[in-house]
Amino acid sequence: MTKALRATGLPAGEVDLTAAGQSGSVTASGDNRPLRRRADVTLKLSSPRK
């Protein structure tokens, strides 16, 4: 994500990462598989500091 921000000309900023792990990742047939493949990215932009 930091690379993508820099590529657009935005500063890298602060990154906060939260992971839920694989608990509860069981399919209907009983197989253990990672089911949560989702990323929520929120950008909070403000004026540059002087």
C-alpha positions as CSV (number, residue, x, y, z in Angstrom):
1,M,0.0,0.0,0.0
2,T,2.8,2.4,0.8
3,K,4.2,1.9,-2.7
4,A,0.9,2.7,-4.3
5,L,0.6,5.9,-2.3
6,R,4.1,7.0,-3.3
7,A,3.4,6.2,-6.9
8,T,0.5,8.7,-6.9
9,G,2.6,11.4,-5.3
10,L,1.0,11.1,-1.8
11,P,3.2,10.7,1.2
12,A,3.5,7.2,2.6
13,G,1.9,8.2,5.9
14,E,1.0,5.9,8.8
15,V,-0.2,2.3,8.2
16,D,-2.3,0.5,10.8
17,L,-2.7,-3.3,10.1
18,T,-5.2,-5.5,11.7
19,A,-5.6,-9.2,10.9
20,A,-8.4,-11.5,11.9
21,G,-6.5,-14.8,11.3
22,Q,-8.1,-18.0,10.0
23,S,-10.4,-18.8,12.9
24,G,-13.9,-19.6,11.5
25,S,-12.5,-20.3,8.1
26,V,-14.4,-23.6,7.5
27,T,-16.3,-24.2,4.3
28,A,-19.8,-25.8,4.2
29,S,-18.1,-29.2,3.4
30,G,-15.9,-28.9,6.5
31,D,-12.7,-28.0,4.8
32,N,-10.4,-25.4,6.5
33,R,-9.7,-22.7,4.0
34,P,-9.1,-19.0,4.3
35,L,-12.4,-17.3,3.4
36,R,-11.7,-13.7,4.4
37,R,-9.9,-12.2,1.5
38,R,-10.8,-8.6,2.0
39,A,-9.0,-5.4,2.6
40,D,-10.5,-2.2,3.7
41,V,-8.3,0.8,3.0
42,T,-9.3,4.2,4.4
43,L,-7.3,7.3,3.5
44,K,-7.7,10.3,5.9
45,L,-6.2,13.3,4.1
46,S,-5.4,16.6,5.7
47,S,-3.5,19.8,4.8
48,P,0.3,19.5,5.0
49,R,1.9,20.6,8.3
50,K,3.7,23.9,8.2
